Amino acid sequence: MLDREVVREFLNDKLQAFEIEVPKDIQEDSLVETFCRYVEDDYYEWLKDNFKSFFSHGDPDWDRIRERAGRVE
């Protein structure tokens, strides 16, 4: 789950940088929450896609995974 305060700061900075004015009828808390949910939904899909690729669609190449894991340790 995203840190809402970090996202709030990020949005404020980016909106200001791009000179985007948020309509007055959209509350900042609602905008932050909506953006967080959007990112989290996209993040979950990204994780699912990468899981499939990493584990070769259910036929994992354990030698490749061991090799990659060895680079991390």
Secondary structure, DSSP 8 states (H G I E B T S, - for coil): ---HHHHHHHHHHHHHHTT----TTS-HHHHHHHHHHHHHHHHHHHHHHHHHHHTGGG---HHHHHHHHHHH-
